[in-house]
């Protein structure tokens, strides 16, 4: 099991009801972790619409996770 430091923004934060959490998971990749979180929080966004950052670097969705990783799922945002 891995302890992953998660940070949420925008609609993901709204759906999760929090901006941050430490989650224990057996998900081997960021994609698997997002699928797990979709089941828990009913996230509506598809991964293809977002980016993922692991330890402050944009990463591929299939990058293996390691214990203690900091993961941020970055949804599309608008602004001006």
C-alpha positions as CSV (number, residue, x, y, z in Angstrom):
1,X,0.0,0.0,0.0
2,X,1.1,3.5,-0.8
3,X,0.5,6.8,1.0
4,X,-0.2,9.4,-1.6
5,X,-0.4,13.2,-0.9
6,X,-3.3,14.4,-3.0
7,X,-4.2,18.0,-3.9
8,X,-7.5,19.0,-5.6
9,X,-8.5,22.1,-7.5
10,X,-11.6,23.6,-9.1
11,X,-14.5,21.1,-9.7
12,X,-12.4,18.2,-8.3
13,X,-12.0,20.1,-5.0
14,X,-15.8,20.8,-5.0
15,X,-16.6,17.1,-5.6
16,X,-14.2,15.8,-3.1
17,X,-15.2,18.4,-0.5
18,X,-11.6,19.1,0.3
19,X,-8.5,20.6,-1.2
20,X,-6.0,18.1,0.2
21,X,-5.8,14.6,1.6
22,X,-3.4,11.8,2.3
23,X,-4.8,8.6,0.8
24,X,-3.7,5.0,1.2
25,X,-4.0,3.1,-2.0
26,X,-2.8,0.1,-3.9
27,X,-3.2,1.9,-7.3
28,X,0.0,1.4,-9.3
29,X,-0.4,4.4,-11.6
30,X,-1.9,7.9,-11.6
31,X,-4.5,6.7,-14.0
32,X,-5.5,3.9,-11.6
33,X,-5.6,6.3,-8.7
34,X,-7.9,8.7,-10.6
35,X,-10.2,5.8,-11.4
36,X,-10.3,4.9,-7.7
37,X,-11.1,8.5,-6.8
38,X,-13.8,8.7,-9.5
39,X,-15.6,5.8,-7.7
40,X,-15.3,7.5,-4.3
41,X,-16.1,11.1,-5.2
42,X,-18.0,10.7,-8.5
43,X,-15.6,12.9,-10.4
44,X,-17.2,13.7,-13.8
45,X,-14.1,14.8,-15.7
46,X,-12.4,12.3,-18.0
47,X,-8.6,12.0,-17.6
48,X,-8.1,13.1,-21.3
49,X,-9.4,16.6,-20.2
50,X,-6.8,17.0,-17.5
51,X,-3.1,16.9,-16.7
52,X,-1.5,15.1,-13.8
53,X,1.5,16.3,-11.9
54,X,3.6,14.0,-9.7
55,X,6.1,15.6,-7.3
56,X,5.7,19.0,-9.0
57,X,6.3,17.8,-12.6
58,X,3.8,17.1,-15.3
59,X,3.7,13.3,-15.7
60,X,2.2,10.7,-18.0
61,X,-1.0,9.1,-16.6
62,X,0.7,5.7,-16.6
63,X,3.7,6.7,-14.5
64,X,4.1,4.3,-11.6
65,X,3.4,5.8,-8.2
66,X,5.7,5.5,-5.2
67,X,5.0,5.9,-1.5
68,X,4.9,9.5,-0.4
69,X,4.3,10.9,-3.9
70,X,2.5,14.3,-4.2
71,X,-0.1,14.0,-6.9
72,X,-2.2,16.9,-8.3
73,X,-4.9,16.3,-10.9
74,X,-5.2,19.5,-12.9
75,X,-8.6,20.2,-14.4
76,X,-9.2,22.7,-17.2
77,X,-9.8,26.2,-15.9
78,X,-11.0,29.4,-17.4
79,X,-10.0,32.9,-16.5
80,X,-9.0,36.2,-17.8
